[in-house]
Amino acid sequence: MHQNGAADVDVTSLCLAVRCHVRARRHRFPSRASSMANSPTPGTHTHQEDDDRDASGAARALTVGSLNPKVVALADHHLAGRVARRAQNMQEDLESNPASHPFNEIIYCNHSNPQSQGQQPNKFFREVLALCEYPHLLDRSQTSFLFSSDAIARAQDILGLIPGRSTGGYSHCQGIEGLRDAIADGIASRDGLPSYADDIFLTDGAAAPGTLNDTGNDFLPLITVGPLITYSMVLRGATLVPYYLDESKGWRVNISDLKKQLDGARSKGIAVRGLVVVNPGNPTGQVLSEENQCEIVELCKNEGLVLLADEVYQENIYTDQKKFNSFKKVAGSIGHGEGDISLVSFHSVSNGYYGECGRRGGYMEVTGFSSEVRKEVYKVASLSPCSNISGQILMSLVMNPPKVGDESYTSYRAERDGILSSLSRCAEAMVSTFNSLEGMSCSKAEGAISLFPSVRLPPQAISAAEAMNTEPDAFYALRLLESTGIVVVPGSVFGQVPGTWHFRCTILPQEEKIPLIISRFKAFHEAFMEEFRS
Ligand SMILES: Cc1ncc(COP(=O)(O)O)c(C=O)c1O
């Protein structure tokens, strides 16, 4: 499992080159501590110079200096990677010497990887997938005993949509048409509005679609958007204009603040084209109110912004007070149809009760663009081969799960509800722990998969962090890791109001681990506050 944050970024081939390069270094060169002990005397050449040459001493074809500077800059500010890398080293320590740290396992509360944390894949989805991957099973008599009848029927239907009945071929660059039909049907029944296969572009996950910002536009994202999409936009030439969510109001979008940022950017000559909204929110875990969503839609309409709605957590809702409403539905409810607002909705198979992030499947539904712009979007999509077929199939299943009366319905529903209610209980336990601790406060987890508590760090802790040239929240996260094995992401990775400190903590660890996480966390925090008390 790759814990390095840089690997989470939408990886370009150049980025891959950087990663291979870094890996090679890890094996060839001594650890940081020993390399510092053996640091070269002034005037002699450095390890960096060594590394820029091959075994024969000739200059390598690529050096960090000759790479795309956008790639190098990204890697540089990936604080999350620093904490995750330390966690990985500690994991290796524990494997070779279980007594090397004061705990026996690393607990990853830093990344969105549900199945790596023990979440089980949905049985119906995997049955269909297995049958599609190996269609010969459909000819075997034992299959009707091993697989449910609706999974068999669904696999037959899906294979019937694929030329050659094989998942090994390329598909149409937007994805298999029949699967897009199924996804459009799922969207239409979710929203009560028409949806069309032509508007669906199947992708290798929500972090992957570069199609829309390969034109070098400037985008206005939420400052607390997950780094994946924003970083992939930066790699493609977009300028990010950040703004803050309103923590005091349950992380709602403060429209006047947003407008101020927009006007400020425009007055500097930045042509802002779009607004990225993540709902339910990552890392903040809020579900936007319908009223706030209406304000966002109006702003986009009035300001001529494309609304890029990251809706990957639409199934992760933990409150009865709110429900997920797609931005398309909200726009429709206030009378804005395709002619009024340009909207892209992103979804993926990575989260929800399915958590199939390693399968890489997603879609974007593109509505309200002129036919000329649509042609350009299509042109960019057609430059790449199709997204992977298993991901396409899974996405169609997510949007069209078993229905009442289908053989798998009961087990599908039980698996789904079991996972989501367990996540809800984990979130509630963690929120109430964080809120009980000195200097911490945490909004209720309404949705998504993480919490974003704030920590009022004592001035002495901030000074200690500064003395180590470390962001105070990264200092806190590293100390937490060293004493408990719990990995979280420092808030500065996402952005936060200056002078406030946060961390992102996922609610994905298995429920039976939560009491242990809570007790370790409490003990650490109390000792930390005591240590740095003025
Ligand atoms: C808000 C948000 N969008 C997109 C993604 C990435 O989705 P995918 O795995 O589909 O690329 C994540 C990560 O889980 C996320 O948190």
Ligand as a Chemical Component Dictionary entry (heavy atoms), coordinates in Angstrom:
data_LIG
# 
_chem_comp.id                   LIG 
_chem_comp.type                 NON-POLYMER 
_chem_comp.pdbx_formal_charge   0 
_chem_comp.three_letter_code    LIG 
# 
loop_
_chem_comp_atom.comp_id 
_chem_comp_atom.atom_id 
_chem_comp_atom.alt_atom_id 
_chem_comp_atom.type_symbol 
_chem_comp_atom.charge 
_chem_comp_atom.model_Cartn_x 
_chem_comp_atom.model_Cartn_y 
_chem_comp_atom.model_Cartn_z 
_chem_comp_atom.pdbx_ordinal 
LIG C1 C1 C 0 -13.585 14.903 -2.241 1  
LIG C2 C2 C 0 -12.931 13.799 -3.008 2  
LIG N1 N1 N 0 -13.056 13.763 -4.336 3  
LIG C3 C3 C 0 -12.469 12.788 -5.051 4  
LIG C4 C4 C 0 -11.745 11.815 -4.437 5  
LIG C5 C5 C 0 -11.024 10.794 -5.244 6  
LIG O1 O1 O 0 -11.861 10.001 -5.850 7  
LIG P1 P1 P 0 -11.364 8.872  -6.835 8  
LIG O2 O2 O 0 -10.760 7.784  -6.021 9  
LIG O3 O3 O 0 -12.629 8.509  -7.479 10 
LIG O4 O4 O 0 -10.396 9.449  -7.812 11 
LIG C6 C6 C 0 -11.614 11.786 -3.062 12 
LIG C7 C7 C 0 -10.916 10.710 -2.363 13 
LIG O5 O5 O 0 -11.478 9.793  -1.926 14 
LIG C8 C8 C 0 -12.211 12.818 -2.326 15 
LIG O6 O6 O 0 -12.084 12.870 -1.000 16 
# 
loop_
_chem_comp_bond.comp_id 
_chem_comp_bond.atom_id_1 
_chem_comp_bond.atom_id_2 
_chem_comp_bond.value_order 
_chem_comp_bond.pdbx_ordinal 
LIG C1 C2 SING 1  
LIG C2 N1 SING 2  
LIG C2 C8 DOUB 3  
LIG N1 C3 DOUB 4  
LIG C3 C4 SING 5  
LIG C4 C5 SING 6  
LIG C4 C6 DOUB 7  
LIG C5 O1 SING 8  
LIG O1 P1 SING 9  
LIG P1 O2 DOUB 10 
LIG P1 O3 SING 11 
LIG P1 O4 SING 12 
LIG C6 C7 SING 13 
LIG C6 C8 SING 14 
LIG C7 O5 DOUB 15 
LIG C8 O6 SING 16 
# 
